[in-house]
């Protein structure tokens, strides 16, 4: 899978792309990441990429020319711009991206990017959540991590991505490991019983309860099971 990142801070990705499973996915060839430094297309001796907004107002806006020159050659890639005005990022979004051959993530800064870029060079606008960051680099790193774990061969046990939060419209159940008791806090007896049927029923009930209690918008039927 090819991933392009368009940013004015390529050094931001030095660590996120080299650690944990993302680093493994890149090292093993599951992902090929190319970082495009937007300043390479900047104007003048100072490689300018932003200017004051027409109509006045606070802040600066990323200019159309550097972005157009960077994104036009990437027309065969699915070009994604991170913005609070975009559609909320969900697990299904990550599933869709992971199935693509090439995705380009455009990391805005300042007050955003010239709207003509969005209209002519962006295929999809995505929001990480209802909050504002300094730029899109955090969102790009998060999405790349979310994609990497879905690619075949990256996670040792593929079942890990099949039975987790947001699969089937529910949150994942609570998890426990050794020791069975710590400071008087005990693991639920059913998980120690060896009865796999009872464990499955307990986990299903916990998923319904947790989803209904914490995220009723996901469509849980009840909050009464425990």
Backbone as a chain_set.jsonl record, in Angstrom:
{"seq": "XXXXXXXXXXXXXXXXXXXXXXXXXXXXXXXXXXXXXXXXXXXXXXXXXXXXXXXXXXXXXXXXXXXXXXXXXXXXXXXXXXXXXXXXXXXXXXXXXXXXXXXXXXXXXXXXXXXXXXXXXXXXXXXXXXXXXXXXXXXXXXXXXXXXXXXXXXXXXXXXXXXXXXXXXXXXXXXXXXXXXXXXXXXXXXXXXXXXXXXXXXXXXXXXXXXXXXXXXXXXXXXXXX", "coords": {"N": [[0.837, -1.189, 0.0], [0.526, 2.225, -0.823], [1.268, 5.203, 0.814], [1.004, 8.64, 0.912], [2.193, 11.632, 2.359], [1.457, 14.956, 2.818], [2.968, 17.787, 3.943], [4.188, 20.564, 5.936], [5.918, 20.035, 7.857], [7.869, 17.703, 7.758], [9.608, 16.426, 9.515], [8.108, 15.823, 11.687], [7.167, 13.248, 11.477], [9.236, 11.531, 11.985], [9.494, 9.906, 14.298], [6.821, 8.623, 14.703], [6.621, 6.978, 12.417], [8.489, 5.054, 12.726], [8.309, 3.366, 14.875], [6.974, 0.636, 16.858], [4.196, -1.279, 15.549], [3.698, 0.138, 13.229], [6.221, 0.921, 12.291], [7.183, -1.665, 11.827], [5.419, -2.508, 9.809], [6.178, -0.835, 7.726], [8.901, -1.479, 7.43], [8.723, -4.132, 6.617], [7.522, -3.893, 4.21], [4.77, -3.716, 3.891], [3.591, -1.27, 3.863], [4.342, 1.579, 1.984], [5.706, 4.6, 2.52], [5.695, 7.93, 1.489], [6.911, 11.111, 2.028], [5.918, 14.338, 1.323], [7.324, 17.357, 1.214], [5.833, 20.315, 1.586], [6.988, 22.793, 1.384], [8.876, 22.565, -0.563], [7.632, 23.316, -2.844], [7.116, 25.902, -2.327], [6.81, 29.525, -2.549], [9.152, 31.931, -3.772], [12.281, 33.04, -2.213], [11.987, 32.393, 0.414], [10.392, 30.236, 0.441], [7.543, 30.411, 0.652], [4.382, 29.388, 1.864], [1.969, 30.219, 2.776], [-0.534, 32.799, 3.245], [-2.166, 35.979, 3.949], [-5.71, 35.955, 4.577], [-8.161, 36.58, 2.042], [-10.553, 39.172, 2.375], [-10.023, 39.706, 4.948], [-9.409, 39.06, 8.481], [-8.375, 36.853, 11.184], [-5.213, 35.107, 11.421], [-3.511, 32.925, 9.017], [-3.689, 31.584, 5.666], [-3.195, 28.561, 3.914], [-1.615, 28.545, 0.785], [-2.829, 28.297, -2.623], [-1.141, 27.615, -4.848], [1.326, 26.086, -4.07], [0.129, 23.778, -2.961], [-1.457, 22.833, -5.079], [0.521, 22.207, -6.982], [1.788, 20.155, -5.682], [-0.221, 18.237, -5.224], [-1.47, 17.688, -7.682], [0.134, 15.875, -9.298], [-0.448, 13.59, -7.892], [-2.851, 12.5, -8.591], [-3.837, 9.947, -9.02], [-4.011, 8.849, -6.578], [-5.972, 8.481, -3.584], [-6.977, 11.383, -2.259], [-6.868, 12.893, 0.801], [-8.016, 15.318, 3.027], [-7.429, 16.628, 6.186], [-9.643, 18.117, 8.376], [-11.657, 20.097, 10.622], [-14.109, 20.459, 9.476], [-14.698, 18.199, 8.112], [-16.008, 14.837, 7.446], [-16.76, 12.72, 10.244], [-14.139, 10.661, 11.461], [-14.223, 7.163, 11.378], [-14.224, 3.649, 12.301], [-14.999, 2.268, 10.034], [-14.176, 4.024, 8.075], [-11.395, 3.729, 8.245], [-11.226, 1.026, 7.529], [-11.98, 1.219, 4.867], [-9.976, 2.876, 3.775], [-7.765, 1.2, 4.181], [-8.158, -0.726, 2.28], [-7.45, 0.42, -0.075], [-5.195, 1.114, -2.819], [-3.548, 3.333, -2.866], [-3.202, 6.172, -0.814], [-3.401, 9.579, -0.005], [-2.494, 11.877, 2.432], [-3.314, 15.037, 3.444], [-1.947, 17.532, 5.29], [-3.104, 20.178, 6.859], [-2.429, 23.549, 8.032], [-2.374, 26.488, 10.155], [-5.086, 28.671, 9.428], [-6.271, 26.939, 7.766], [-6.696, 25.63, 4.39], [-6.596, 27.047, 1.082], [-9.756, 27.207, -0.403], [-10.072, 26.495, -3.043], [-8.281, 24.505, -3.483], [-9.43, 22.377, -2.106], [-11.748, 22.062, -3.638], [-10.763, 21.192, -6.094], [-8.646, 19.369, -5.856], [-8.913, 17.612, -3.749], [-10.212, 14.585, -2.573], [-11.646, 13.694, -0.415], [-12.797, 14.843, 2.733], [-11.888, 14.703, 6.11], [-12.529, 14.462, 9.589], [-10.909, 14.298, 12.707], [-12.212, 14.569, 15.071], [-14.471, 16.461, 17.206], [-12.885, 18.888, 17.738], [-10.111, 21.2, 17.737], [-6.9, 21.159, 16.31], [-3.374, 22.028, 16.043], [-2.525, 21.342, 13.542], [-2.719, 19.001, 10.749], [-1.032, 16.842, 11.122], [-1.033, 15.203, 13.424], [-3.472, 13.878, 13.091], [-2.948, 12.506, 10.69], [-0.89, 10.744, 11.506], [-2.316, 9.21, 13.364], [-4.273, 8.008, 11.732], [-2.698, 6.545, 9.941], [-1.606, 4.668, 11.697], [-3.984, 3.389, 12.416], [-4.66, 2.243, 9.966], [-2.451, 0.588, 9.393], [-2.568, -1.553, 11.221], [-4.608, -3.035, 10.191], [-3.774, -4.245, 7.915], [-2.955, -7.243, 6.144], [-0.742, -9.517, 7.71], [0.532, -7.748, 9.41], [-0.358, -7.593, 12.119], [0.056, -10.178, 14.461], [-2.011, -12.012, 15.236], [-4.767, -12.239, 13.395], [-7.389, -12.227, 14.338], [-7.483, -10.353, 16.275], [-8.252, -7.926, 15.229], [-10.787, -8.393, 14.482], [-12.548, -8.847, 16.522], [-13.275, -6.477, 18.279], [-13.668, -3.134, 19.618], [-16.311, -1.327, 18.047], [-16.771, -3.161, 16.052], [-19.494, -4.798, 14.741], [-21.07, -2.853, 15.808], [-20.677, -2.343, 18.515], [-18.988, -1.631, 21.666], [-15.881, -2.96, 22.87], [-15.627, -5.629, 25.268], [-14.694, -5.586, 28.846], [-11.274, -6.356, 29.762], [-9.062, -8.745, 31.303], [-6.137, -9.94, 33.074], [-3.428, -11.977, 34.497], [-2.433, -11.075, 37.877], [-5.049, -13.158, 39.334], [-6.175, -11.975, 41.517], [-5.737, -8.848, 43.068], [-4.822, -6.659, 45.508], [-7.26, -7.147, 46.674], [-8.963, -6.843, 44.566], [-10.771, -8.581, 42.314], [-10.752, -10.796, 39.496], [-13.585, -11.369, 37.402], [-15.476, -14.245, 38.254], [-16.469, -15.913, 36.222], [-14.649, -15.783, 34.141], [-12.624, -17.339, 34.999], [-13.605, -19.82, 35.055], [-13.397, -21.734, 33.041], [-15.462, -22.45, 31.426], [-16.339, -22.103, 28.327], [-18.617, -21.397, 26.911], [-20.114, -19.995, 28.804], [-18.354, -17.903, 29.224], [-18.39, -16.649, 26.719], [-21.041, -15.774, 26.685], [-20.994, -13.99, 28.833], [-19.176, -12.068, 27.881], [-20.563, -11.09, 25.651], [-22.781, -9.954, 26.92], [-21.503, -7.989, 28.418], [-20.5, -6.368, 26.372], [-22.889, -5.351, 25.289], [-23.889, -3.978, 27.527], [-21.847, -2.094, 28.133], [-21.734, -0.622, 25.757], [-24.347, 0.417, 25.566], [-24.379, 1.987, 27.867], [-22.199, 3.784, 27.598], [-21.961, 4.557, 24.908], [-24.587, 5.061, 23.562], [-25.339, 6.0, 21.118], [-24.354, 4.277, 19.264], [-26.173, 2.321, 18.975], [-26.87, 0.295, 20.82], [-28.912, -2.223, 22.332], [-29.619, -2.417, 25.009], [-28.984, -1.403, 28.403], [-28.994, -2.897, 30.564], [-27.866, -5.426, 31.044], [-25.274, -7.135, 32.807]], "CA": [[0.0, 0.0, 0.0], [1.257, 3.473, -0.891], [0.736, 6.328, 1.576], [1.693, 9.912, 0.748], [1.894, 12.638, 3.371], [1.793, 16.313, 2.398], [3.121, 18.502, 5.201], [5.302, 21.502, 6.015], [6.762, 19.552, 8.941], [8.179, 16.286, 7.537], [10.313, 15.863, 10.662], [7.121, 15.372, 12.669], [6.897, 11.822, 11.312], [10.434, 10.728, 12.219], [9.229, 8.884, 15.307], [5.627, 7.8, 14.485], [6.757, 6.021, 11.32], [9.607, 4.145, 12.976], [8.127, 2.605, 16.111], [5.873, -0.308, 17.024], [3.737, -2.021, 14.382], [3.807, 0.967, 12.028], [7.59, 0.731, 11.828], [7.274, -3.015, 11.29], [4.685, -2.568, 8.54], [6.986, -0.155, 6.714], [10.128, -2.251, 7.241], [8.413, -5.377, 5.92], [6.981, -3.606, 2.895], [3.307, -3.683, 3.825], [3.277, 0.124, 3.57], [5.41, 2.427, 1.462], [5.329, 5.968, 2.872], [6.461, 9.013, 0.887], [6.565, 12.399, 2.615], [6.083, 15.442, 0.396], [7.521, 18.614, 1.933], [5.122, 21.338, 0.827], [7.862, 23.946, 1.165], [9.616, 22.358, -1.811], [6.874, 24.031, -3.872], [6.827, 27.23, -1.813], [7.117, 30.649, -3.432], [10.204, 32.855, -3.392], [13.463, 32.523, -1.527], [11.591, 31.915, 1.736], [9.508, 29.07, 0.252], [6.281, 30.786, 1.277], [3.26, 28.488, 1.592], [0.754, 30.761, 3.372], [-0.719, 34.24, 3.066], [-3.336, 36.509, 4.652], [-6.961, 35.602, 3.904], [-8.978, 37.616, 1.4], [-11.687, 39.564, 3.204], [-9.57, 40.005, 6.294], [-9.596, 38.035, 9.5], [-7.18, 36.412, 11.899], [-4.499, 33.946, 10.933], [-3.044, 32.803, 7.648], [-4.292, 30.489, 4.9], [-2.227, 27.905, 3.037], [-1.827, 29.039, -0.574], [-3.269, 27.317, -3.61], [-0.121, 27.141, -5.791], [2.15, 24.967, -3.602], [-0.692, 22.582, -2.789], [-1.834, 22.334, -6.4], [1.692, 21.619, -7.612], [2.102, 18.911, -4.978], [-1.311, 17.262, -5.288], [-1.86, 17.331, -9.048], [0.776, 14.627, -9.73], [-0.954, 12.473, -7.083], [-4.257, 12.354, -8.961], [-4.231, 8.538, -8.967], [-4.12, 8.487, -5.169], [-7.15, 9.045, -2.913], [-6.413, 12.52, -1.535], [-7.663, 13.162, 2.003], [-7.645, 16.519, 3.78], [-7.914, 16.615, 7.564], [-10.248, 19.396, 8.718], [-12.823, 19.974, 11.494], [-15.326, 20.484, 8.668], [-14.838, 16.928, 7.409], [-16.836, 13.77, 8.02], [-16.074, 12.1, 11.379], [-13.378, 9.438, 11.225], [-14.765, 5.981, 12.039], [-13.526, 2.416, 11.956], [-15.315, 1.927, 8.64], [-13.301, 4.86, 7.255], [-10.099, 3.065, 8.227], [-11.376, -0.188, 6.726], [-12.027, 1.626, 3.456], [-8.63, 3.333, 3.391], [-6.846, 0.062, 4.174], [-8.397, -1.52, 1.07], [-7.017, 1.19, -1.242], [-3.807, 0.951, -3.228], [-2.79, 4.547, -2.566], [-3.92, 7.227, -0.103], [-2.594, 10.766, 0.287], [-3.014, 12.641, 3.555], [-2.918, 16.44, 3.363], [-1.924, 18.084, 6.637], [-3.237, 21.627, 6.856], [-1.936, 24.336, 9.169], [-2.907, 27.845, 10.236], [-6.545, 28.721, 9.395], [-6.745, 25.968, 6.793], [-6.138, 25.742, 3.049], [-7.426, 27.722, 0.09], [-10.876, 26.341, -0.758], [-9.921, 26.009, -4.414], [-7.573, 23.223, -3.39], [-10.442, 21.379, -1.727], [-12.685, 21.857, -4.739], [-10.15, 20.646, -7.302], [-7.584, 18.388, -5.644], [-9.197, 16.783, -2.583], [-11.28, 13.608, -2.814], [-12.418, 13.435, 0.806], [-12.429, 15.606, 3.922], [-12.083, 13.869, 7.286], [-12.282, 15.096, 10.886], [-10.537, 13.373, 13.771], [-13.153, 14.739, 16.176], [-14.996, 17.815, 17.372], [-11.913, 19.733, 18.415], [-9.185, 21.817, 16.781], [-5.481, 20.963, 16.569], [-2.514, 22.972, 15.34], [-2.389, 20.915, 12.154], [-3.219, 17.669, 10.422], [-0.029, 15.79, 11.283], [-1.507, 14.264, 14.452], [-4.516, 13.063, 12.474], [-2.318, 11.6, 9.722], [-0.207, 9.686, 12.245], [-3.339, 8.338, 13.94], [-4.92, 7.228, 10.673], [-1.724, 5.567, 9.439], [-1.565, 3.579, 12.678], [-5.233, 2.646, 12.289], [-4.61, 1.471, 8.723], [-1.386, -0.417, 9.44], [-2.971, -2.735, 11.982], [-5.608, -3.778, 9.429], [-3.175, -4.88, 6.74], [-2.547, -8.639, 6.369], [0.648, -9.766, 8.051], [1.086, -6.765, 10.347], [-0.674, -8.092, 13.462], [0.274, -11.62, 14.498], [-3.278, -12.737, 15.293], [-5.759, -11.434, 12.684], [-8.635, -12.145, 15.096], [-7.42, -9.179, 17.141], [-8.949, -6.809, 14.584], [-12.144, -8.806, 14.134], [-13.379, -8.834, 17.728], [-12.853, -5.322, 19.048], [-14.647, -2.05, 19.623], [-16.921, -0.835, 16.813], [-17.163, -4.27, 15.195], [-20.847, -5.182, 15.108], [-21.771, -1.74, 16.418], [-20.554, -2.36, 19.967], [-17.679, -1.474, 22.268], [-15.304, -4.216, 23.349], [-15.84, -5.949, 26.679], [-13.505, -5.421, 29.696], [-10.261, -7.405, 29.661], [-8.31, -9.018, 32.532], [-5.064, -10.922, 32.986], [-2.851, -12.312, 35.8], [-2.951, -12.124, 38.755], [-6.501, -13.229, 39.45], [-6.588, -11.05, 42.575], [-4.713, -7.852, 43.41], [-5.34, -5.709, 46.495], [-8.662, -7.46, 46.908], [-9.716, -6.65, 43.317], [-10.79, -9.908, 41.709], [-11.244, -11.031, 38.139], [-14.887, -12.043, 37.443], [-15.362, -15.701, 38.378], [-16.795, -16.613, 34.985], [-13.464, -15.844, 33.282], [-11.74, -18.359, 35.564], [-14.39, -21.045, 35.164], [-13.108, -22.71, 31.987], [-16.69, -22.689, 30.667], [-16.225, -21.178, 27.203], [-19.948, -20.907, 26.579], [-20.461, -18.969, 29.791], [-17.479, -16.748, 28.967], [-18.913, -15.967, 25.536], [-22.273, -15.078, 27.073], [-20.603, -12.862, 29.683], [-18.575, -11.043, 27.032], [-21.626, -10.477, 24.85], [-23.57, -9.103, 27.811], [-20.676, -6.83, 28.753], [-20.458, -5.488, 25.208], [-24.169, -4.645, 25.22], [-23.999, -3.054, 28.653], [-20.883, -1.002, 27.994], [-22.128, 0.209, 24.622], [-25.55, 1.153, 25.915], [-24.074, 2.947, 28.926], [-21.212, 4.794, 27.208], [-22.142, 5.022, 23.539], [-25.908, 4.653, 23.07], [-25.478, 6.399, 19.717], [-23.966, 3.174, 18.4], [-27.345, 1.502, 18.735], [-27.036, -0.821, 21.713], [-30.31, -2.501, 22.658], [-29.933, -2.374, 26.423], [-27.899, -1.125, 29.355], [-29.336, -3.617, 31.77], [-27.073, -6.621, 31.267], [-24.002, -6.892, 33.469]], "C": [[0.875, 1.242, 0.0], [0.539, 4.552, -0.082], [1.62, 7.539, 1.323], [1.263, 10.859, 1.868], [2.364, 13.991, 2.842], [1.814, 17.19, 3.643], [4.218, 19.555, 5.083], [6.249, 21.116, 7.151], [7.073, 18.066, 8.757], [8.863, 15.633, 8.727], [9.357, 15.368, 11.742], [6.98, 13.855, 12.647], [8.11, 10.932, 11.559], [10.181, 9.6, 13.217], [8.0, 8.03, 15.0], [5.772, 6.727, 13.414], [7.848, 4.981, 11.57], [9.457, 3.298, 14.229], [6.956, 1.637, 15.99], [5.485, -0.965, 15.699], [3.771, -1.191, 13.103], [5.206, 0.839, 11.441], [7.782, -0.642, 11.211], [6.606, -3.112, 9.924], [5.477, -1.927, 7.409], [8.24, -0.978, 6.399], [9.884, -3.522, 6.428], [7.732, -5.16, 4.576], [5.475, -3.646, 2.772], [2.819, -2.279, 3.458], [4.53, 0.802, 3.016], [4.975, 3.872, 1.677], [6.277, 6.961, 2.19], [5.985, 10.329, 1.49], [6.905, 13.507, 1.618], [6.158, 16.744, 1.197], [6.915, 19.738, 1.1], [6.004, 22.547, 0.535], [8.737, 23.782, -0.082], [8.942, 23.079, -2.975], [6.522, 25.453, -3.435], [7.328, 28.33, -2.733], [8.254, 31.498, -2.869], [11.334, 32.204, -2.634], [13.134, 31.975, -0.145], [10.638, 30.723, 1.667], [8.16, 29.282, 0.927], [5.154, 29.834, 0.871], [1.946, 29.034, 2.144], [0.688, 32.261, 3.144], [-1.979, 34.66, 3.813], [-4.609, 36.192, 3.878], [-7.61, 36.799, 3.22], [-10.176, 37.908, 2.295], [-11.299, 39.892, 4.622], [-9.829, 38.866, 7.256], [-8.275, 37.599, 10.092], [-6.51, 35.255, 11.179], [-4.113, 34.021, 9.475], [-3.692, 31.588, 7.006], [-3.224, 29.884, 3.992], [-2.601, 28.157, 1.58], [-2.144, 27.914, -1.561], [-2.12, 26.761, -4.437], [0.728, 25.982, -5.267], [1.362, 23.671, -3.448], [-1.09, 21.99, -4.129], [-0.666, 21.627, -7.067], [2.085, 20.3, -6.966], [1.051, 17.838, -5.222], [-1.68, 16.829, -6.705], [-1.165, 16.065, -9.548], [0.285, 13.39, -8.975], [-2.42, 12.182, -7.382], [-4.734, 10.913, -8.889], [-4.328, 8.006, -7.542], [-5.379, 9.128, -4.591], [-6.665, 10.128, -1.962], [-7.358, 12.976, -0.429], [-7.122, 14.389, 2.712], [-8.252, 16.453, 5.166], [-8.383, 18.009, 7.955], [-11.412, 19.181, 9.672], [-14.139, 19.972, 10.726], [-15.584, 19.171, 7.948], [-15.78, 15.959, 8.099], [-16.073, 13.105, 9.162], [-15.358, 10.812, 10.974], [-13.997, 8.293, 12.023], [-13.938, 4.761, 11.645], [-13.802, 2.016, 10.51], [-14.503, 2.782, 7.671], [-11.936, 4.206, 7.128], [-10.147, 1.789, 7.403], [-11.307, 0.144, 5.24], [-10.654, 2.076, 2.973], [-7.672, 2.152, 3.252], [-7.003, -0.805, 2.926], [-7.921, -0.805, -0.196], [-5.554, 0.911, -1.564], [-2.955, 2.15, -2.842], [-3.688, 5.586, -1.916], [-2.934, 8.362, 0.175], [-3.249, 11.566, 1.393], [-2.433, 14.056, 3.519], [-3.062, 17.067, 4.742], [-1.956, 19.611, 6.561], [-2.62, 22.249, 8.095], [-2.614, 25.689, 9.145], [-4.439, 27.812, 10.247], [-7.134, 27.728, 8.393], [-6.091, 26.187, 5.44], [-7.121, 26.461, 2.133], [-8.499, 26.754, -0.421], [-10.775, 25.811, -2.178], [-9.129, 24.709, -4.472], [-8.555, 22.114, -3.074], [-11.33, 21.042, -2.919], [-12.075, 21.093, -5.912], [-9.146, 19.519, -7.081], [-7.817, 17.45, -4.464], [-10.381, 15.871, -2.883], [-12.175, 13.399, -1.598], [-11.884, 14.298, 1.943], [-12.812, 14.798, 5.16], [-11.736, 14.656, 8.54], [-11.946, 14.035, 11.92], [-11.492, 13.462, 14.954], [-13.573, 16.189, 16.283], [-14.074, 18.658, 18.245], [-10.935, 20.226, 17.361], [-7.75, 21.599, 17.236], [-4.673, 22.031, 15.837], [-2.372, 22.612, 13.859], [-2.829, 19.479, 11.971], [-2.241, 16.536, 10.655], [-0.449, 14.748, 12.324], [-2.549, 13.325, 13.859], [-3.912, 12.065, 11.494], [-1.628, 10.442, 10.427], [-1.208, 8.697, 12.833], [-3.962, 7.439, 12.885], [-3.96, 6.188, 10.102], [-1.613, 4.391, 10.396], [-2.823, 2.719, 12.583], [-5.275, 1.779, 11.042], [-3.632, 0.305, 8.843], [-1.843, -1.694, 10.128], [-4.007, -3.582, 11.262], [-5.01, -4.553, 8.258], [-2.729, -6.299, 7.058], [-1.054, -8.751, 6.671], [1.244, -8.816, 9.061], [0.862, -7.2, 11.793], [-0.597, -9.615, 13.45], [-0.999, -12.436, 14.47], [-4.355, -11.896, 14.621], [-7.074, -11.284, 13.439], [-8.662, -10.914, 15.996], [-8.185, -8.006, 16.553], [-10.389, -7.147, 14.243], [-13.094, -8.721, 15.324], [-12.928, -7.711, 18.649], [-13.92, -4.25, 18.96], [-15.018, -1.628, 18.208], [-17.193, -1.935, 15.788], [-18.543, -4.734, 15.643], [-21.585, -4.09, 15.851], [-21.684, -1.684, 17.925], [-19.13, -2.053, 20.401], [-17.189, -2.824, 22.791], [-15.545, -4.381, 24.847], [-14.574, -5.682, 27.5], [-12.563, -6.616, 29.571], [-9.494, -7.532, 30.981], [-7.179, -9.994, 32.238], [-4.498, -11.169, 34.385], [-2.341, -11.072, 36.527], [-4.473, -12.077, 38.866], [-7.039, -12.315, 40.537], [-5.429, -10.127, 42.902], [-5.355, -6.79, 44.302], [-6.831, -5.919, 46.778], [-9.544, -7.252, 45.694], [-9.626, -7.939, 42.516], [-11.283, -9.881, 40.268], [-12.606, -11.719, 38.239], [-14.743, -13.563, 37.39], [-15.571, -16.417, 37.048], [-15.571, -16.753, 34.085], [-12.461, -16.879, 33.763], [-12.374, -19.737, 35.553], [-13.984, -22.121, 34.165], [-14.311, -23.056, 31.142], [-16.739, -21.678, 29.521], [-17.569, -20.606, 26.781], [-20.371, -19.786, 27.511], [-19.62, -17.712, 29.587], [-17.99, -15.953, 27.776], [-20.17, -15.174, 25.871], [-21.951, -13.847, 27.912], [-20.039, -11.727, 28.836], [-19.625, -10.331, 26.182], [-22.464, -9.52, 25.696], [-22.798, -7.84, 28.182], [-20.588, -5.85, 27.584], [-21.747, -4.685, 25.086], [-24.275, -3.591, 26.31], [-23.094, -1.844, 28.472], [-21.274, -0.055, 26.861], [-23.357, 1.045, 24.957], [-25.302, 2.244, 26.932], [-23.209, 4.101, 28.428], [-21.433, 5.378, 25.817], [-23.484, 4.571, 22.982], [-26.127, 5.034, 21.612], [-25.079, 5.297, 18.753], [-25.092, 2.169, 18.186], [-27.494, 0.288, 19.618], [-28.48, -0.974, 22.15], [-30.622, -2.268, 24.133], [-28.733, -1.941, 27.235], [-28.084, -1.965, 30.599], [-28.492, -4.826, 32.057], [-25.774, -6.257, 31.984], [-23.375, -8.219, 33.85]], "O": [[1.857, 1.311, 0.739], [-0.655, 4.786, -0.272], [2.837, 7.476, 1.497], [0.099, 10.871, 2.268], [3.525, 14.15, 2.466], [0.797, 17.327, 4.324], [5.087, 19.446, 4.218], [7.257, 21.784, 7.382], [6.585, 17.243, 9.532], [8.726, 14.428, 8.938], [9.745, 14.587, 12.611], [6.705, 13.241, 13.678], [8.037, 9.718, 11.369], [10.609, 8.467, 12.998], [8.109, 6.804, 15.031], [5.122, 5.684, 13.487], [8.101, 4.126, 10.721], [10.386, 2.583, 14.606], [6.075, 1.795, 15.145], [6.333, -1.182, 14.833], [3.862, -1.748, 12.009], [5.361, 0.666, 10.232], [8.462, -0.781, 10.194], [7.147, -3.715, 8.998], [5.457, -2.407, 6.276], [8.595, -1.151, 5.233], [10.737, -3.937, 5.644], [7.402, -6.12, 3.88], [4.947, -3.613, 1.66], [1.775, -2.118, 2.828], [5.634, 0.613, 3.528], [3.992, 4.321, 1.088], [7.498, 6.847, 2.299], [4.791, 10.63, 1.467], [8.033, 13.6, 1.135], [5.167, 17.175, 1.786], [7.428, 20.072, 0.032], [5.789, 23.248, -0.454], [9.276, 24.763, -0.594], [9.589, 23.414, -3.967], [5.727, 26.129, -4.088], [8.173, 28.091, -3.596], [8.322, 31.755, -1.667], [11.357, 30.99, -2.434], [13.899, 31.187, 0.412], [10.139, 30.254, 2.69], [7.695, 28.43, 1.683], [4.989, 29.515, -0.307], [0.909, 28.387, 2.002], [1.699, 32.913, 2.885], [-2.763, 33.819, 4.254], [-4.59, 36.161, 2.648], [-7.607, 37.905, 3.761], [-10.744, 37.0, 2.901], [-12.138, 40.309, 5.42], [-10.398, 37.838, 6.888], [-7.203, 37.925, 9.582], [-7.148, 34.518, 10.427], [-4.346, 35.018, 8.791], [-4.176, 30.685, 7.689], [-2.443, 30.609, 3.375], [-3.759, 28.002, 1.19], [-1.781, 26.755, -1.359], [-2.097, 25.562, -4.714], [0.845, 24.97, -5.958], [1.864, 22.592, -3.766], [-1.063, 20.771, -4.299], [-0.841, 20.56, -7.656], [2.65, 19.426, -7.624], [1.384, 16.667, -5.405], [-2.155, 15.711, -6.902], [-1.822, 15.237, -10.179], [0.574, 12.264, -9.381], [-3.145, 11.678, -6.525], [-5.929, 10.675, -8.714], [-4.686, 6.848, -7.328], [-5.807, 10.188, -5.048], [-6.009, 9.826, -0.965], [-8.49, 13.387, -0.685], [-5.923, 14.492, 2.968], [-9.457, 16.246, 5.309], [-7.62, 18.972, 7.878], [-12.106, 18.171, 9.553], [-15.166, 19.539, 11.249], [-16.585, 19.04, 7.244], [-16.281, 16.224, 9.191], [-14.857, 12.938, 9.066], [-15.902, 9.985, 10.243], [-14.265, 8.441, 13.215], [-13.071, 4.832, 10.774], [-12.921, 1.48, 9.838], [-14.174, 2.332, 6.574], [-11.377, 4.134, 6.034], [-9.212, 1.498, 6.657], [-10.662, -0.556, 4.461], [-10.22, 1.699, 1.885], [-6.866, 2.105, 2.323], [-6.083, -1.535, 2.557], [-7.987, -1.378, -1.283], [-4.777, 0.521, -0.693], [-1.774, 2.001, -2.526], [-4.791, 5.856, -2.392], [-1.783, 8.126, 0.542], [-4.431, 11.899, 1.305], [-1.217, 14.241, 3.56], [-4.16, 17.129, 5.296], [-0.954, 20.248, 6.238], [-2.327, 21.565, 9.075], [-3.352, 26.0, 8.21], [-5.033, 27.024, 10.983], [-8.348, 27.683, 8.195], [-5.057, 26.848, 5.344], [-8.326, 26.478, 2.384], [-8.195, 25.63, -0.82], [-11.349, 24.764, -2.48], [-9.289, 23.914, -5.397], [-8.526, 21.047, -3.687], [-11.625, 19.874, -3.174], [-12.794, 20.417, -6.647], [-8.824, 18.789, -8.018], [-6.991, 16.575, -4.207], [-11.415, 16.317, -3.38], [-13.324, 12.978, -1.732], [-10.674, 14.463, 2.096], [-13.923, 14.274, 5.248], [-10.773, 15.422, 8.558], [-12.61, 13.002, 12.005], [-11.573, 12.53, 15.755], [-13.088, 17.043, 15.541], [-14.441, 19.08, 19.341], [-10.927, 19.736, 16.232], [-7.418, 21.825, 18.4], [-5.231, 22.842, 15.098], [-2.127, 23.483, 13.025], [-3.258, 18.821, 12.918], [-2.578, 15.377, 10.412], [-0.243, 13.551, 12.126], [-2.511, 12.117, 14.096], [-4.317, 10.903, 11.467], [-1.755, 9.292, 10.007], [-0.98, 7.487, 12.806], [-4.158, 6.246, 13.116], [-4.37, 5.064, 9.811], [-1.533, 3.243, 9.961], [-2.757, 1.492, 12.657], [-5.861, 0.696, 11.058], [-3.939, -0.82, 8.448], [-1.538, -2.794, 9.668], [-4.267, -4.717, 11.661], [-5.668, -5.417, 7.68], [-2.179, -6.542, 8.132], [-0.217, -8.164, 5.984], [2.358, -9.045, 9.533], [1.791, -7.176, 12.6], [-1.118, -10.264, 12.543], [-1.076, -13.443, 13.765], [-4.822, -10.924, 15.214], [-7.806, -10.321, 13.212], [-9.729, -10.479, 16.429], [-8.713, -7.177, 17.294], [-11.134, -6.29, 13.768], [-14.3, -8.545, 15.153], [-12.283, -7.951, 19.669], [-14.949, -4.432, 18.308], [-14.181, -1.577, 17.306], [-17.792, -1.661, 14.748], [-18.735, -5.035, 16.821], [-22.62, -4.354, 16.464], [-22.521, -1.048, 18.566], [-18.186, -2.19, 19.624], [-17.983, -3.708, 23.11], [-15.652, -3.404, 25.588], [-13.49, -5.562, 26.929], [-12.995, -7.739, 29.309], [-9.301, -6.545, 31.69], [-7.244, -10.772, 31.286], [-5.023, -10.634, 35.361], [-1.872, -10.127, 35.893], [-5.1, -11.072, 38.53], [-8.203, -11.917, 40.503], [-4.282, -10.564, 43.002], [-6.304, -6.114, 43.904], [-7.557, -4.973, 47.084], [-10.754, -7.461, 45.772], [-8.544, -8.343, 42.09], [-12.113, -9.057, 39.884], [-12.773, -12.588, 39.095], [-13.984, -14.096, 36.581], [-14.916, -17.425, 36.78], [-15.457, -17.731, 33.345], [-11.55, -17.257, 33.026], [-11.76, -20.712, 35.988], [-14.204, -23.305, 34.418], [-14.205, -23.873, 30.227], [-17.135, -20.53, 29.72], [-17.65, -19.458, 26.342], [-20.91, -18.766, 27.081], [-20.109, -16.595, 29.755], [-18.02, -14.723, 27.814], [-20.349, -14.049, 25.405], [-22.555, -12.789, 27.731], [-20.38, -10.562, 29.044], [-19.577, -9.112, 26.018], [-22.812, -8.424, 25.257], [-23.371, -6.752, 28.252], [-20.6, -4.636, 27.789], [-21.714, -3.485, 24.814], [-24.693, -2.461, 26.061], [-23.528, -0.705, 28.64], [-21.157, 1.163, 26.991], [-23.401, 2.24, 24.664], [-25.928, 3.303, 26.881], [-23.444, 5.256, 28.783], [-21.132, 6.546, 25.571], [-23.528, 3.786, 22.035], [-26.991, 4.468, 20.941], [-25.412, 5.353, 17.569], [-24.995, 1.282, 17.338], [-28.168, -0.667, 19.234], [-29.194, 0.014, 22.319], [-31.761, -1.955, 24.48], [-27.592, -2.096, 26.8], [-27.39, -1.757, 31.593], [-28.396, -5.235, 33.214], [-25.239, -5.168, 31.775], [-22.287, -8.246, 34.425]]}, "num_chains": 1, "name": "protein.A"}
